[in-house]
């Protein structure tokens, strides 16, 4: 693998880690918004009766998002380690190739064949594992989009229910707005993760 390609992998994995950290923070904000909304709806009583179950949905979505991001973080760390391993394997393979080049015609030239092949196999194994984790990570990033989309729908329903809450209208609408904004942030961050992955092209 070329050095600039390896650098691209390190940059992509670092970018993903940063974006996922931001997603986690936003998911926690959604969970806090749900708790605040539940307290407001409780005070509002019958005026916010329809809003109360919505707070449970908001909290569940936040929990689902946090769980997914934790799983994705594990894959991101594995990608980082595989990048390190692959770089080392590639360096070893390149050195064996260079040694073989200079050893042409030497008495013990054939002794390099076995370690050369082993180094090449190790390098290709790392590449295959990296590709497998990329595919899994892309699938999981797609899964994070589902709660984000659901949160936007819930935010829209929240606005409708909030309109019936009398003097609590503004407080509940603020909750709906924060959930909607958080869902958009999650969507944007996940898209940036996907974009970072798209810059990695792995070939054996």
Buried (B, 14 or more C-beta within 10 A) or exposed (E): BEEEBBEBBBEBBEBBBBBBEBBBEBBBBBBEBBBBBBEBBEEBEEBBEBBBEBBEBBBBBBBBBBEBBEBBBEBBEBBBBBBBBBBEBBBBBEEBEEBBEEBEEEEEEEEBEEBBEBBBEBBBBBBEBBBEBBEBBBEBBEBBBEBBBBBBEBBEBBBEBBEBBEEBBEBBBBBBBBBBBBBBBBBBBBEBBBEBBEEBEBEE
